[in-house]
Amino acid sequence: MTDTVKFFGGPKDGESYPLLTARLLHIPDARDMVEKVTPEGVVTLFGNHTYEMACYRMANGEKTYRLEYRGYKKPEEK
């Protein structure tokens, strides 16, 4: 088993990331994710890209993992 997983699609295509057990990974547009607390709840000030962990079984039975691009969420209105 590998310690890293590759991104497929989106802005991180081809990069490696440490293997994780989460199903979804959100990558912010900015270096740091900024949130603002409002009476209605928490508002994200930057959009984020979503990747989903996928597992494929090869013909020889070996498993391969990758983070597949699922889309972009625009920042919420302030």
Residue pairs with C-beta under 8 A, 6 or more apart in sequence:
1 19
1 63
2 19
2 65
3 18
3 19
4 16
4 17
4 18
4 19
5 16
5 17
5 18
5 19
5 20
5 53
5 65
5 66
5 67
6 14
6 15
6 16
6 17
6 66
6 67
7 13
7 14
7 15
7 16
7 17
7 51
7 66
7 67
7 69
8 66
8 67
8 68
8 69
9 68
9 69
10 27
10 49
10 51
10 69
10 72
11 27
11 49
12 27
12 49
12 51
12 67
13 69
17 25
17 67
19 65
20 53
22 53
23 52
23 53
24 50
24 51
24 52
24 53
24 70
25 50
25 51
25 52
25 53
25 67
26 48
26 49
26 50
26 51
26 73
27 48
27 49
27 50
27 51
28 46
28 47
28 48
29 46
29 47
29 48
29 49
29 75
30 46
33 44
33 46
33 48
34 44
34 45
34 46
35 42
35 43
35 44
35 45
36 42
36 43
36 45
36 78
37 43
43 76
43 77
43 78
44 73
44 75
44 76
45 75
45 76
45 78
46 75
47 72
47 73
47 74
47 75
48 72
48 73
49 69
49 71
49 72
49 73
50 69
50 70
50 71
50 72
50 73
51 67
51 68
51 69
51 70
52 67
52 68
52 70
53 65
53 66
53 67
54 65
54 66
54 67
54 68
55 63
55 64
55 65
56 63
56 64
56 65
56 66
57 63
57 64
58 64
